[in-house]
């Protein structure tokens, strides 16, 4: 598999608006306030939801959070615990 060099990528994208960066920044801002529903820790890693990697109407990958303290897997928007 050949990859494109950065200059070619920049040239291909320069005429298109950047729609992903504002969405990612908004998501990062939201995630600063997310806490584990089980232990209230704010330390987590993101794990792409393999069953639904993309959701209709959202350009960013769908993910769950895995707590760095208690290991709980939860939905960052729903707060629903998927694995305790």
PDB file with SEQRES, HELIX, SHEET and CRYST1 records, atoms N, CA, C and O in Angstrom:
SEQRES   1 A   84  UNK UNK UNK UNK UNK UNK UNK UNK UNK UNK UNK UNK UNK          
SEQRES   2 A   84  UNK UNK UNK UNK UNK UNK UNK UNK UNK UNK UNK UNK UNK          
SEQRES   3 A   84  UNK UNK UNK UNK UNK UNK UNK UNK UNK UNK UNK UNK UNK          
SEQRES   4 A   84  UNK UNK UNK UNK UNK UNK UNK UNK UNK UNK UNK UNK UNK          
SEQRES   5 A   84  UNK UNK UNK UNK UNK UNK UNK UNK UNK UNK UNK UNK UNK          
SEQRES   6 A   84  UNK UNK UNK UNK UNK UNK UNK UNK UNK UNK UNK UNK UNK          
SEQRES   7 A   84  UNK UNK UNK UNK UNK UNK                                      
HELIX    1 AA1 UNK A    6  UNK A   13  1                                   8    
HELIX    2 AA2 UNK A   20  UNK A   31  1                                  12    
SHEET    1 AA1 4 UNK A  44  UNK A  48  0                                        
SHEET    2 AA1 4 UNK A  63  UNK A  67 -1                                        
SHEET    3 AA1 4 UNK A  73  UNK A  74 -1                                        
SHEET    4 AA1 4 UNK A  81  UNK A  83 -1                                        
CRYST1    1.000    1.000    1.000  90.00  90.00  90.00 P 1           1          
ATOM      1  N   UNK A   1       0.841  -1.180   0.000  1.00  0.00           N  
ATOM      2  CA  UNK A   1       0.000   0.000   0.000  1.00  0.00           C  
ATOM      3  C   UNK A   1       0.884   1.241   0.000  1.00  0.00           C  
ATOM      4  O   UNK A   1       1.774   1.382   0.839  1.00  0.00           O  
ATOM      5  N   UNK A   2       0.635   2.123  -0.933  1.00  0.00           N  
ATOM      6  CA  UNK A   2       1.388   3.373  -1.013  1.00  0.00           C  
ATOM      7  C   UNK A   2       0.647   4.464  -0.262  1.00  0.00           C  
ATOM      8  O   UNK A   2      -0.582   4.531  -0.289  1.00  0.00           O  
ATOM      9  N   UNK A   3       1.401   5.306   0.400  1.00  0.00           N  
ATOM     10  CA  UNK A   3       0.775   6.432   1.098  1.00  0.00           C  
ATOM     11  C   UNK A   3       1.110   7.727   0.370  1.00  0.00           C  
ATOM     12  O   UNK A   3       2.117   7.828  -0.330  1.00  0.00           O  
ATOM     13  N   UNK A   4       0.247   8.706   0.552  1.00  0.00           N  
ATOM     14  CA  UNK A   4       0.469  10.010  -0.071  1.00  0.00           C  
ATOM     15  C   UNK A   4       1.413  10.835   0.780  1.00  0.00           C  
ATOM     16  O   UNK A   4       1.394  10.758   2.008  1.00  0.00           O  
ATOM     17  N   UNK A   5       2.225  11.612   0.124  1.00  0.00           N  
ATOM     18  CA  UNK A   5       3.113  12.494   0.879  1.00  0.00           C  
ATOM     19  C   UNK A   5       2.296  13.690   1.392  1.00  0.00           C  
ATOM     20  O   UNK A   5       1.274  14.034   0.798  1.00  0.00           O  
ATOM     21  N   UNK A   6       2.733  14.319   2.479  1.00  0.00           N  
ATOM     22  CA  UNK A   6       1.984  15.430   3.089  1.00  0.00           C  
ATOM     23  C   UNK A   6       1.675  16.585   2.128  1.00  0.00           C  
ATOM     24  O   UNK A   6       0.606  17.188   2.222  1.00  0.00           O  
ATOM     25  N   UNK A   7       2.580  16.897   1.219  1.00  0.00           N  
ATOM     26  CA  UNK A   7       2.342  17.991   0.270  1.00  0.00           C  
ATOM     27  C   UNK A   7       1.174  17.675  -0.655  1.00  0.00           C  
ATOM     28  O   UNK A   7       0.370  18.556  -0.961  1.00  0.00           O  
ATOM     29  N   UNK A   8       1.075  16.440  -1.097  1.00  0.00           N  
ATOM     30  CA  UNK A   8      -0.032  16.026  -1.966  1.00  0.00           C  
ATOM     31  C   UNK A   8      -1.353  16.077  -1.206  1.00  0.00           C  
ATOM     32  O   UNK A   8      -2.369  16.524  -1.739  1.00  0.00           O  
ATOM     33  N   UNK A   9      -1.332  15.622   0.026  1.00  0.00           N  
ATOM     34  CA  UNK A   9      -2.542  15.668   0.856  1.00  0.00           C  
ATOM     35  C   UNK A   9      -2.996  17.104   1.048  1.00  0.00           C  
ATOM     36  O   UNK A   9      -4.178  17.409   0.888  1.00  0.00           O  
ATOM     37  N   UNK A  10      -2.055  17.999   1.393  1.00  0.00           N  
ATOM     38  CA  UNK A  10      -2.390  19.414   1.567  1.00  0.00           C  
ATOM     39  C   UNK A  10      -2.975  20.010   0.297  1.00  0.00           C  
ATOM     40  O   UNK A  10      -3.933  20.780   0.353  1.00  0.00           O  
ATOM     41  N   UNK A  11      -2.406  19.658  -0.838  1.00  0.00           N  
ATOM     42  CA  UNK A  11      -2.881  20.179  -2.114  1.00  0.00           C  
ATOM     43  C   UNK A  11      -4.301  19.693  -2.416  1.00  0.00           C  
ATOM     44  O   UNK A  11      -5.120  20.453  -2.933  1.00  0.00           O  
ATOM     45  N   UNK A  12      -4.591  18.438  -2.097  1.00  0.00           N  
ATOM     46  CA  UNK A  12      -5.922  17.887  -2.349  1.00  0.00           C  
ATOM     47  C   UNK A  12      -6.983  18.491  -1.423  1.00  0.00           C  
ATOM     48  O   UNK A  12      -8.140  18.644  -1.814  1.00  0.00           O  
ATOM     49  N   UNK A  13      -6.585  18.831  -0.204  1.00  0.00           N  
ATOM     50  CA  UNK A  13      -7.553  19.314   0.783  1.00  0.00           C  
ATOM     51  C   UNK A  13      -7.707  20.831   0.836  1.00  0.00           C  
ATOM     52  O   UNK A  13      -8.642  21.328   1.464  1.00  0.00           O  
ATOM     53  N   UNK A  14      -6.816  21.570   0.194  1.00  0.00           N  
ATOM     54  CA  UNK A  14      -6.811  23.028   0.372  1.00  0.00           C  
ATOM     55  C   UNK A  14      -8.077  23.725  -0.121  1.00  0.00           C  
ATOM     56  O   UNK A  14      -8.359  24.846   0.301  1.00  0.00           O  
ATOM     57  N   UNK A  15      -8.828  23.101  -0.983  1.00  0.00           N  
ATOM     58  CA  UNK A  15     -10.046  23.719  -1.506  1.00  0.00           C  
ATOM     59  C   UNK A  15     -11.309  23.255  -0.772  1.00  0.00           C  
ATOM     60  O   UNK A  15     -12.424  23.591  -1.170  1.00  0.00           O  
ATOM     61  N   UNK A  16     -11.125  22.494   0.286  1.00  0.00           N  
ATOM     62  CA  UNK A  16     -12.263  21.974   1.042  1.00  0.00           C  
ATOM     63  C   UNK A  16     -12.231  22.522   2.471  1.00  0.00           C  
ATOM     64  O   UNK A  16     -11.161  22.610   3.073  1.00  0.00           O  
ATOM     65  N   UNK A  17     -13.378  22.884   3.011  1.00  0.00           N  
ATOM     66  CA  UNK A  17     -13.395  23.412   4.381  1.00  0.00           C  
ATOM     67  C   UNK A  17     -13.075  22.310   5.398  1.00  0.00           C  
ATOM     68  O   UNK A  17     -13.410  21.144   5.194  1.00  0.00           O  
ATOM     69  N   UNK A  18     -12.433  22.697   6.475  1.00  0.00           N  
ATOM     70  CA  UNK A  18     -12.113  21.766   7.556  1.00  0.00           C  
ATOM     71  C   UNK A  18     -13.334  21.643   8.465  1.00  0.00           C  
ATOM     72  O   UNK A  18     -13.604  22.528   9.278  1.00  0.00           O  
ATOM     73  N   UNK A  19     -14.055  20.557   8.324  1.00  0.00           N  
ATOM     74  CA  UNK A  19     -15.260  20.355   9.137  1.00  0.00           C  
ATOM     75  C   UNK A  19     -14.987  19.463  10.353  1.00  0.00           C  
ATOM     76  O   UNK A  19     -15.771  19.454  11.303  1.00  0.00           O  
ATOM     77  N   UNK A  20     -13.882  18.718  10.326  1.00  0.00           N  
ATOM     78  CA  UNK A  20     -13.609  17.795  11.417  1.00  0.00           C  
ATOM     79  C   UNK A  20     -12.987  18.463  12.648  1.00  0.00           C  
ATOM     80  O   UNK A  20     -13.323  18.105  13.776  1.00  0.00           O  
ATOM     81  N   UNK A  21     -12.097  19.415  12.447  1.00  0.00           N  
ATOM     82  CA  UNK A  21     -11.427  20.053  13.589  1.00  0.00           C  
ATOM     83  C   UNK A  21     -12.410  20.715  14.548  1.00  0.00           C  
ATOM     84  O   UNK A  21     -12.296  20.497  15.754  1.00  0.00           O  
ATOM     85  N   UNK A  22     -13.376  21.519  14.074  1.00  0.00           N  
ATOM     86  CA  UNK A  22     -14.331  22.110  15.022  1.00  0.00           C  
ATOM     87  C   UNK A  22     -15.149  21.058  15.777  1.00  0.00           C  
ATOM     88  O   UNK A  22     -15.443  21.237  16.959  1.00  0.00           O  
ATOM     89  N   UNK A  23     -15.519  19.962  15.102  1.00  0.00           N  
ATOM     90  CA  UNK A  23     -16.260  18.890  15.771  1.00  0.00           C  
ATOM     91  C   UNK A  23     -15.403  18.214  16.838  1.00  0.00           C  
ATOM     92  O   UNK A  23     -15.879  17.926  17.936  1.00  0.00           O  
ATOM     93  N   UNK A  24     -14.133  17.964  16.507  1.00  0.00           N  
ATOM     94  CA  UNK A  24     -13.229  17.322  17.462  1.00  0.00           C  
ATOM     95  C   UNK A  24     -12.973  18.234  18.664  1.00  0.00           C  
ATOM     96  O   UNK A  24     -12.900  17.757  19.797  1.00  0.00           O  
ATOM     97  N   UNK A  25     -12.837  19.537  18.426  1.00  0.00           N  
ATOM     98  CA  UNK A  25     -12.623  20.480  19.525  1.00  0.00           C  
ATOM     99  C   UNK A  25     -13.844  20.540  20.446  1.00  0.00           C  
ATOM    100  O   UNK A  25     -13.702  20.598  21.668  1.00  0.00           O  
ATOM    101  N   UNK A  26     -15.026  20.524  19.863  1.00  0.00           N  
ATOM    102  CA  UNK A  26     -16.252  20.547  20.656  1.00  0.00           C  
ATOM    103  C   UNK A  26     -16.357  19.273  21.502  1.00  0.00           C  
ATOM    104  O   UNK A  26     -16.747  19.327  22.668  1.00  0.00           O  
ATOM    105  N   UNK A  27     -16.008  18.135  20.910  1.00  0.00           N  
ATOM    106  CA  UNK A  27     -16.043  16.880  21.636  1.00  0.00           C  
ATOM    107  C   UNK A  27     -15.020  16.877  22.777  1.00  0.00           C  
ATOM    108  O   UNK A  27     -15.321  16.416  23.878  1.00  0.00           O  
ATOM    109  N   UNK A  28     -13.818  17.388  22.520  1.00  0.00           N  
ATOM    110  CA  UNK A  28     -12.779  17.469  23.560  1.00  0.00           C  
ATOM    111  C   UNK A  28     -13.256  18.331  24.729  1.00  0.00           C  
ATOM    112  O   UNK A  28     -13.030  17.996  25.892  1.00  0.00           O  
ATOM    113  N   UNK A  29     -13.913  19.433  24.409  1.00  0.00           N  
ATOM    114  CA  UNK A  29     -14.436  20.321  25.451  1.00  0.00           C  
ATOM    115  C   UNK A  29     -15.472  19.588  26.309  1.00  0.00           C  
ATOM    116  O   UNK A  29     -15.460  19.697  27.535  1.00  0.00           O  
ATOM    117  N   UNK A  30     -16.349  18.856  25.668  1.00  0.00           N  
ATOM    118  CA  UNK A  30     -17.356  18.084  26.402  1.00  0.00           C  
ATOM    119  C   UNK A  30     -16.687  17.037  27.302  1.00  0.00           C  
ATOM    120  O   UNK A  30     -17.070  16.864  28.458  1.00  0.00           O  
ATOM    121  N   UNK A  31     -15.685  16.344  26.755  1.00  0.00           N  
ATOM    122  CA  UNK A  31     -15.047  15.247  27.481  1.00  0.00           C  
ATOM    123  C   UNK A  31     -14.268  15.711  28.714  1.00  0.00           C  
ATOM    124  O   UNK A  31     -14.009  14.912  29.614  1.00  0.00           O  
ATOM    125  N   UNK A  32     -13.898  16.974  28.764  1.00  0.00           N  
ATOM    126  CA  UNK A  32     -13.207  17.489  29.956  1.00  0.00           C  
ATOM    127  C   UNK A  32     -14.088  17.368  31.201  1.00  0.00           C  
ATOM    128  O   UNK A  32     -13.575  17.297  32.318  1.00  0.00           O  
ATOM    129  N   UNK A  33     -15.386  17.345  31.016  1.00  0.00           N  
ATOM    130  CA  UNK A  33     -16.306  17.245  32.145  1.00  0.00           C  
ATOM    131  C   UNK A  33     -16.840  15.849  32.403  1.00  0.00           C  
ATOM    132  O   UNK A  33     -17.627  15.650  33.328  1.00  0.00           O  
ATOM    133  N   UNK A  34     -16.424  14.875  31.597  1.00  0.00           N  
ATOM    134  CA  UNK A  34     -16.931  13.512  31.741  1.00  0.00           C  
ATOM    135  C   UNK A  34     -16.246  12.808  32.908  1.00  0.00           C  
ATOM    136  O   UNK A  34     -15.030  12.894  33.073  1.00  0.00           O  
ATOM    137  N   UNK A  35     -17.040  12.116  33.707  1.00  0.00           N  
ATOM    138  CA  UNK A  35     -16.536  11.354  34.848  1.00  0.00           C  
ATOM    139  C   UNK A  35     -17.079   9.927  34.764  1.00  0.00           C  
ATOM    140  O   UNK A  35     -18.169   9.700  34.240  1.00  0.00           O  
ATOM    141  N   UNK A  36     -16.328   8.993  35.273  1.00  0.00           N  
ATOM    142  CA  UNK A  36     -16.761   7.601  35.316  1.00  0.00           C  
ATOM    143  C   UNK A  36     -18.026   7.514  36.171  1.00  0.00           C  
ATOM    144  O   UNK A  36     -18.038   8.027  37.290  1.00  0.00           O  
ATOM    145  N   UNK A  37     -19.081   6.883  35.674  1.00  0.00           N  
ATOM    146  CA  UNK A  37     -20.314   6.795  36.454  1.00  0.00           C  
ATOM    147  C   UNK A  37     -20.185   5.875  37.678  1.00  0.00           C  
ATOM    148  O   UNK A  37     -21.028   5.904  38.575  1.00  0.00           O  
ATOM    149  N   UNK A  38     -19.134   5.068  37.703  1.00  0.00           N  
ATOM    150  CA  UNK A  38     -18.966   4.128  38.810  1.00  0.00           C  
ATOM    151  C   UNK A  38     -18.097   4.704  39.934  1.00  0.00           C  
ATOM    152  O   UNK A  38     -18.451   4.582  41.107  1.00  0.00           O  
ATOM    153  N   UNK A  39     -16.952   5.335  39.586  1.00  0.00           N  
ATOM    154  CA  UNK A  39     -16.039   5.812  40.630  1.00  0.00           C  
ATOM    155  C   UNK A  39     -15.786   7.320  40.574  1.00  0.00           C  
ATOM    156  O   UNK A  39     -15.079   7.865  41.421  1.00  0.00           O  
ATOM    157  N   UNK A  40     -16.367   7.990  39.576  1.00  0.00           N  
ATOM    158  CA  UNK A  40     -16.263   9.451  39.392  1.00  0.00           C  
ATOM    159  C   UNK A  40     -14.875   9.932  38.961  1.00  0.00           C  
ATOM    160  O   UNK A  40     -14.595  11.129  39.031  1.00  0.00           O  
ATOM    161  N   UNK A  41     -14.011   9.031  38.521  1.00  0.00           N  
ATOM    162  CA  UNK A  41     -12.684   9.403  38.041  1.00  0.00           C  
ATOM    163  C   UNK A  41     -12.800  10.120  36.694  1.00  0.00           C  
ATOM    164  O   UNK A  41     -13.717   9.856  35.916  1.00  0.00           O  
ATOM    165  N   UNK A  42     -11.865  11.026  36.432  1.00  0.00           N  
ATOM    166  CA  UNK A  42     -11.843  11.702  35.129  1.00  0.00           C  
ATOM    167  C   UNK A  42     -10.709  11.174  34.249  1.00  0.00           C  
ATOM    168  O   UNK A  42     -10.370  11.784  33.234  1.00  0.00           O  
ATOM    169  N   UNK A  43     -10.126  10.042  34.640  1.00  0.00           N  
ATOM    170  CA  UNK A  43      -9.056   9.426  33.861  1.00  0.00           C  
ATOM    171  C   UNK A  43      -9.666   8.301  33.032  1.00  0.00           C  
ATOM    172  O   UNK A  43     -10.223   7.349  33.577  1.00  0.00           O  
ATOM    173  N   UNK A  44      -9.555   8.421  31.705  1.00  0.00           N  
ATOM    174  CA  UNK A  44     -10.122   7.391  30.836  1.00  0.00           C  
ATOM    175  C   UNK A  44      -9.395   7.346  29.514  1.00  0.00           C  
ATOM    176  O   UNK A  44      -8.709   8.293  29.128  1.00  0.00           O  
ATOM    177  N   UNK A  45      -9.554   6.232  28.826  1.00  0.00           N  
ATOM    178  CA  UNK A  45      -9.066   6.119  27.453  1.00  0.00           C  
ATOM    179  C   UNK A  45     -10.274   5.874  26.561  1.00  0.00           C  
ATOM    180  O   UNK A  45     -11.287   5.327  26.996  1.00  0.00           O  
ATOM    181  N   UNK A  46     -10.148   6.278  25.337  1.00  0.00           N  
ATOM    182  CA  UNK A  46     -11.238   6.071  24.379  1.00  0.00           C  
ATOM    183  C   UNK A  46     -11.044   4.749  23.664  1.00  0.00           C  
ATOM    184  O   UNK A  46      -9.926   4.377  23.310  1.00  0.00           O  
ATOM    185  N   UNK A  47     -12.141   4.049  23.455  1.00  0.00           N  
ATOM    186  CA  UNK A  47     -12.120   2.812  22.691  1.00  0.00           C  
ATOM    187  C   UNK A  47     -13.221   2.886  21.645  1.00  0.00           C  
ATOM    188  O   UNK A  47     -14.400   2.999  21.980  1.00  0.00           O  
ATOM    189  N   UNK A  48     -12.830   2.821  20.372  1.00  0.00           N  
ATOM    190  CA  UNK A  48     -13.822   2.866  19.298  1.00  0.00           C  
ATOM    191  C   UNK A  48     -14.789   1.711  19.487  1.00  0.00           C  
ATOM    192  O   UNK A  48     -14.376   0.577  19.726  1.00  0.00           O  
ATOM    193  N   UNK A  49     -16.061   2.003  19.379  1.00  0.00           N  
ATOM    194  CA  UNK A  49     -17.108   0.997  19.520  1.00  0.00           C  
ATOM    195  C   UNK A  49     -17.118   0.129  18.261  1.00  0.00           C  
ATOM    196  O   UNK A  49     -17.604   0.553  17.213  1.00  0.00           O  
ATOM    197  N   UNK A  50     -16.584  -1.074  18.367  1.00  0.00           N  
ATOM    198  CA  UNK A  50     -16.446  -1.958  17.203  1.00  0.00           C  
ATOM    199  C   UNK A  50     -17.788  -2.364  16.614  1.00  0.00           C  
ATOM    200  O   UNK A  50     -17.874  -2.679  15.427  1.00  0.00           O  
ATOM    201  N   UNK A  51     -18.838  -2.360  17.435  1.00  0.00           N  
ATOM    202  CA  UNK A  51     -20.149  -2.752  16.919  1.00  0.00           C  
ATOM    203  C   UNK A  51     -20.800  -1.623  16.133  1.00  0.00           C  
ATOM    204  O   UNK A  51     -21.604  -1.880  15.237  1.00  0.00           O  
ATOM    205  N   UNK A  52     -20.468  -0.383  16.452  1.00  0.00           N  
ATOM    206  CA  UNK A  52     -21.004   0.792  15.743  1.00  0.00           C  
ATOM    207  C   UNK A  52     -19.917   1.855  15.641  1.00  0.00           C  
ATOM    208  O   UNK A  52     -19.985   2.864  16.344  1.00  0.00           O  
ATOM    209  N   UNK A  53     -18.906   1.657  14.777  1.00  0.00           N  
ATOM    210  CA  UNK A  53     -17.799   2.606  14.712  1.00  0.00           C  
ATOM    211  C   UNK A  53     -18.212   4.010  14.256  1.00  0.00           C  
ATOM    212  O   UNK A  53     -17.570   4.997  14.616  1.00  0.00           O  
ATOM    213  N   UNK A  54     -19.276   4.094  13.471  1.00  0.00           N  
ATOM    214  CA  UNK A  54     -19.788   5.405  13.062  1.00  0.00           C  
ATOM    215  C   UNK A  54     -21.301   5.418  13.231  1.00  0.00           C  
ATOM    216  O   UNK A  54     -21.973   4.413  13.001  1.00  0.00           O  
ATOM    217  N   UNK A  55     -21.823   6.561  13.632  1.00  0.00           N  
ATOM    218  CA  UNK A  55     -23.246   6.730  13.848  1.00  0.00           C  
ATOM    219  C   UNK A  55     -23.754   7.743  12.826  1.00  0.00           C  
ATOM    220  O   UNK A  55     -23.080   8.734  12.545  1.00  0.00           O  
ATOM    221  N   UNK A  56     -24.910   7.503  12.284  1.00  0.00           N  
ATOM    222  CA  UNK A  56     -25.503   8.397  11.306  1.00  0.00           C  
ATOM    223  C   UNK A  56     -25.560   9.825  11.835  1.00  0.00           C  
ATOM    224  O   UNK A  56     -26.012  10.067  12.954  1.00  0.00           O  
ATOM    225  N   UNK A  57     -25.102  10.758  11.026  1.00  0.00           N  
ATOM    226  CA  UNK A  57     -25.148  12.167  11.399  1.00  0.00           C  
ATOM    227  C   UNK A  57     -23.926  12.657  12.147  1.00  0.00           C  
ATOM    228  O   UNK A  57     -23.850  13.840  12.477  1.00  0.00           O  
ATOM    229  N   UNK A  58     -22.959  11.779  12.429  1.00  0.00           N  
ATOM    230  CA  UNK A  58     -21.753  12.191  13.124  1.00  0.00           C  
ATOM    231  C   UNK A  58     -20.532  11.809  12.291  1.00  0.00           C  
ATOM    232  O   UNK A  58     -20.398  10.656  11.881  1.00  0.00           O  
ATOM    233  N   UNK A  59     -19.650  12.762  12.040  1.00  0.00           N  
ATOM    234  CA  UNK A  59     -18.474  12.513  11.216  1.00  0.00           C  
ATOM    235  C   UNK A  59     -17.314  11.915  12.000  1.00  0.00           C  
ATOM    236  O   UNK A  59     -16.360  11.409  11.409  1.00  0.00           O  
ATOM    237  N   UNK A  60     -17.388  11.971  13.333  1.00  0.00           N  
ATOM    238  CA  UNK A  60     -16.320  11.436  14.169  1.00  0.00           C  
ATOM    239  C   UNK A  60     -16.654  10.009  14.592  1.00  0.00           C  
ATOM    240  O   UNK A  60     -17.828   9.648  14.673  1.00  0.00           O  
ATOM    241  N   UNK A  61     -15.633   9.194  14.864  1.00  0.00           N  
ATOM    242  CA  UNK A  61     -15.895   7.816  15.292  1.00  0.00           C  
ATOM    243  C   UNK A  61     -16.678   7.754  16.601  1.00  0.00           C  
ATOM    244  O   UNK A  61     -16.509   8.594  17.485  1.00  0.00           O  
ATOM    245  N   UNK A  62     -17.523   6.758  16.703  1.00  0.00           N  
ATOM    246  CA  UNK A  62     -18.291   6.493  17.919  1.00  0.00           C  
ATOM    247  C   UNK A  62     -17.378   5.717  18.876  1.00  0.00           C  
ATOM    248  O   UNK A  62     -16.736   4.751  18.465  1.00  0.00           O  
ATOM    249  N   UNK A  63     -17.315   6.126  20.133  1.00  0.00           N  
ATOM    250  CA  UNK A  63     -16.420   5.454  21.067  1.00  0.00           C  
ATOM    251  C   UNK A  63     -17.044   5.347  22.450  1.00  0.00           C  
ATOM    252  O   UNK A  63     -18.033   6.008  22.769  1.00  0.00           O  
ATOM    253  N   UNK A  64     -16.438   4.502  23.246  1.00  0.00           N  
ATOM    254  CA  UNK A  64     -16.776   4.358  24.656  1.00  0.00           C  
ATOM    255  C   UNK A  64     -15.541   4.740  25.455  1.00  0.00           C  
ATOM    256  O   UNK A  64     -14.442   4.829  24.908  1.00  0.00           O  
ATOM    257  N   UNK A  65     -15.724   4.965  26.741  1.00  0.00           N  
ATOM    258  CA  UNK A  65     -14.618   5.321  27.621  1.00  0.00           C  
ATOM    259  C   UNK A  65     -14.314   4.172  28.564  1.00  0.00           C  
ATOM    260  O   UNK A  65     -15.223   3.540  29.103  1.00  0.00           O  
ATOM    261  N   UNK A  66     -13.038   3.906  28.758  1.00  0.00           N  
ATOM    262  CA  UNK A  66     -12.604   2.902  29.726  1.00  0.00           C  
ATOM    263  C   UNK A  66     -11.901   3.640  30.852  1.00  0.00           C  
ATOM    264  O   UNK A  66     -10.887   4.301  30.629  1.00  0.00           O  
ATOM    265  N   UNK A  67     -12.433   3.530  32.055  1.00  0.00           N  
ATOM    266  CA  UNK A  67     -11.907   4.232  33.218  1.00  0.00           C  
ATOM    267  C   UNK A  67     -10.495   3.754  33.538  1.00  0.00           C  
ATOM    268  O   UNK A  67     -10.232   2.552  33.566  1.00  0.00           O  
ATOM    269  N   UNK A  68      -9.602   4.687  33.774  1.00  0.00           N  
ATOM    270  CA  UNK A  68      -8.223   4.361  34.120  1.00  0.00           C  
ATOM    271  C   UNK A  68      -8.059   3.940  35.559  1.00  0.00           C  
ATOM    272  O   UNK A  68      -7.015   3.401  35.927  1.00  0.00           O  
ATOM    273  N   UNK A  69      -9.069   4.172  36.388  1.00  0.00           N  
ATOM    274  CA  UNK A  69      -8.977   3.788  37.795  1.00  0.00           C  
ATOM    275  C   UNK A  69      -9.664   2.454  38.083  1.00  0.00           C  
ATOM    276  O   UNK A  69      -9.035   1.535  38.607  1.00  0.00           O  
ATOM    277  N   UNK A  70     -10.943   2.342  37.745  1.00  0.00           N  
ATOM    278  CA  UNK A  70     -11.687   1.127  38.113  1.00  0.00           C  
ATOM    279  C   UNK A  70     -11.881   0.155  36.943  1.00  0.00           C  
ATOM    280  O   UNK A  70     -12.330  -0.971  37.156  1.00  0.00           O  
ATOM    281  N   UNK A  71     -11.552   0.566  35.712  1.00  0.00           N  
ATOM    282  CA  UNK A  71     -11.662  -0.317  34.558  1.00  0.00           C  
ATOM    283  C   UNK A  71     -13.044  -0.403  33.943  1.00  0.00           C  
ATOM    284  O   UNK A  71     -13.264  -1.178  33.012  1.00  0.00           O  
ATOM    285  N   UNK A  72     -13.961   0.372  34.443  1.00  0.00           N  
ATOM    286  CA  UNK A  72     -15.335   0.393  33.956  1.00  0.00           C  
ATOM    287  C   UNK A  72     -15.373   0.902  32.504  1.00  0.00           C  
ATOM    288  O   UNK A  72     -14.681   1.862  32.164  1.00  0.00           O  
ATOM    289  N   UNK A  73     -16.173   0.264  31.661  1.00  0.00           N  
ATOM    290  CA  UNK A  73     -16.381   0.715  30.286  1.00  0.00           C  
ATOM    291  C   UNK A  73     -17.757   1.363  30.231  1.00  0.00           C  
ATOM    292  O   UNK A  73     -18.752   0.750  30.620  1.00  0.00           O  
ATOM    293  N   UNK A  74     -17.817   2.600  29.750  1.00  0.00           N  
ATOM    294  CA  UNK A  74     -19.083   3.329  29.764  1.00  0.00           C  
ATOM    295  C   UNK A  74     -19.223   4.241  28.553  1.00  0.00           C  
ATOM    296  O   UNK A  74     -18.239   4.613  27.912  1.00  0.00           O  
ATOM    297  N   UNK A  75     -20.458   4.588  28.260  1.00  0.00           N  
ATOM    298  CA  UNK A  75     -20.743   5.526  27.175  1.00  0.00           C  
ATOM    299  C   UNK A  75     -20.545   6.948  27.681  1.00  0.00           C  
ATOM    300  O   UNK A  75     -21.136   7.317  28.696  1.00  0.00           O  
ATOM    301  N   UNK A  76     -19.734   7.757  27.008  1.00  0.00           N  
ATOM    302  CA  UNK A  76     -19.447   9.099  27.498  1.00  0.00           C  
ATOM    303  C   UNK A  76     -20.649  10.049  27.453  1.00  0.00           C  
ATOM    304  O   UNK A  76     -20.710  11.004  28.228  1.00  0.00           O  
ATOM    305  N   UNK A  77     -21.587   9.798  26.568  1.00  0.00           N  
ATOM    306  CA  UNK A  77     -22.757  10.684  26.459  1.00  0.00           C  
ATOM    307  C   UNK A  77     -23.937  10.172  27.277  1.00  0.00           C  
ATOM    308  O   UNK A  77     -24.709  10.958  27.827  1.00  0.00           O  
ATOM    309  N   UNK A  78     -24.072   8.856  27.355  1.00  0.00           N  
ATOM    310  CA  UNK A  78     -25.204   8.281  28.084  1.00  0.00           C  
ATOM    311  C   UNK A  78     -24.874   8.024  29.547  1.00  0.00           C  
ATOM    312  O   UNK A  78     -25.768   8.011  30.393  1.00  0.00           O  
ATOM    313  N   UNK A  79     -23.585   7.818  29.853  1.00  0.00           N  
ATOM    314  CA  UNK A  79     -23.201   7.446  31.209  1.00  0.00           C  
ATOM    315  C   UNK A  79     -23.541   5.992  31.525  1.00  0.00           C  
ATOM    316  O   UNK A  79     -23.370   5.540  32.658  1.00  0.00           O  
ATOM    317  N   UNK A  80     -24.017   5.272  30.531  1.00  0.00           N  
ATOM    318  CA  UNK A  80     -24.422   3.889  30.705  1.00  0.00           C  
ATOM    319  C   UNK A  80     -23.183   3.002  30.887  1.00  0.00           C  
ATOM    320  O   UNK A  80     -22.251   3.058  30.085  1.00  0.00           O  
ATOM    321  N   UNK A  81     -23.179   2.194  31.932  1.00  0.00           N  
ATOM    322  CA  UNK A  81     -22.058   1.273  32.181  1.00  0.00           C  
ATOM    323  C   UNK A  81     -22.239   0.041  31.305  1.00  0.00           C  
ATOM    324  O   UNK A  81     -23.252  -0.654  31.386  1.00  0.00           O  
ATOM    325  N   UNK A  82     -21.233  -0.218  30.462  1.00  0.00           N  
ATOM    326  CA  UNK A  82     -21.288  -1.344  29.536  1.00  0.00           C  
ATOM    327  C   UNK A  82     -20.579  -2.564  30.104  1.00  0.00           C  
ATOM    328  O   UNK A  82     -20.966  -3.702  29.839  1.00  0.00           O  
ATOM    329  N   UNK A  83     -19.535  -2.312  30.889  1.00  0.00           N  
ATOM    330  CA  UNK A  83     -18.792  -3.367  31.581  1.00  0.00           C  
ATOM    331  C   UNK A  83     -18.375  -2.808  32.925  1.00  0.00           C  
ATOM    332  O   UNK A  83     -17.819  -1.712  32.993  1.00  0.00           O  
ATOM    333  N   UNK A  84     -18.631  -3.536  33.986  1.00  0.00           N  
ATOM    334  CA  UNK A  84     -18.299  -3.052  35.315  1.00  0.00           C  
ATOM    335  C   UNK A  84     -16.994  -3.566  35.754  1.00  0.00           C  
ATOM    336  O   UNK A  84     -16.549  -3.258  36.860  1.00  0.00           O  
TER     337      UNK A  84                                                      
END                                                                             
